[in-house]
Amino acid sequence: MMERQSVLQMGWLARSWVSYLIVLLCGGLLALYGDPFYVQITLGITILTILAISWDILARTGQISFGTAAFFGIGAYSTAILHVYLGVIGSWLIGIILAIIIALLFGRALLKLQGMYFAITTFAFSLALPVVALVLSPITGGAAGITPYVFWGGNRRLQLLMCILFLIFAMIISDWFLQLRLRVAAFLIRSHPELAFSSGIPVVKTKIITFGVSGGLAALAGALYGGLYGFIVPEDAFNPLWSVLPFAIALLGGVDSTLGPIIGGVVLRILEEKTKDLIGSYGYQLVVGAVIILCITLMPDGILGLLKRIVRQCTNLWKKS
């Protein structure tokens, strides 16, 4: 049994490293030689994919959050404000650590809430923060916004290389949570919490840690957003779409996976661009709504799950022939 688990673990590690290399190779080639239009689109995909990964990590324990926008905005604002005092590296470290601490405290306070109540509370938290940003206008700039440090002087190709590295970092964290033992623990917490507790799994600790990691990755995406576009206002940094889009991307690509959010981010962005050509700039809203309805009703396992089913069916047919 132990030998079989070791083989499975080695195979999982090999697949993970192959996926990192593919993302690095494709992203690097696009950054160096790609058309500026596609470079700009890919920058947006990397931010959304990191957000979707952060959402998915938390959802693996059964906690469906719509508060991603809150930690996205915290990351954007905290790094922009602290940059003046701590520089780029210091502001990023402290800003993301601050978001993690807030997520840990918030997660501990909401631990008893489940399902719809947890989702509504996290969404309410994200809706309250723009008001806080407006009230603290001497620090945040209020409705006029704040201007953060722009990475690499606005060079989009270098920015994309940096974003790709951070995306791989998010993938590594996601895969760490998908280790066999942690994956089983998350499944039991999500599906059979009483059994998880009786099995000795630290249910409370696991939920708090995943909430903290999820908040930290969302803050990382927010910090990248501010550093890429050089301007932050409350209605953009705490936009509810930053909570809805990760949910739609993870559903589309396939939840409880690392590749799912990446596939979902790419496909959703392509659908958005095609829809914009047909019905204008608000086409993304139609796409997001259609994706959520389609995935919930017809494709609950997402694109990745669909591909896995096709591969299994082809393999079974090949074995029978």
Secondary structure by P-SEA (a helix, b strand, c coil): caaaaaaaaaaaaaaaaaaaaaaaaaaaaaaccccaaaaaaaaaaaaaaaaaaaaaaaacccccccaaaaaaaaaaaaaaaacccccaaaaaaaaaaaaaaaaaaaaaaaccccaaaaaaaaaaaaaaaaaaaaaaccccccccccccccccccaaaaaaaaaaaaaaaaaaaaaaaacaaaaaaaaaaaccaaaaaaaccaaaaaaaaaaaaaaaaaaaaaaaaaaacccccccccccaaaaaaaaaaaaaacccccaaaaaaaaaaaaaaaaaaaccccaaaaaaaaaaaaaaaccccccaaaaaaaaaaaaaaaaaac
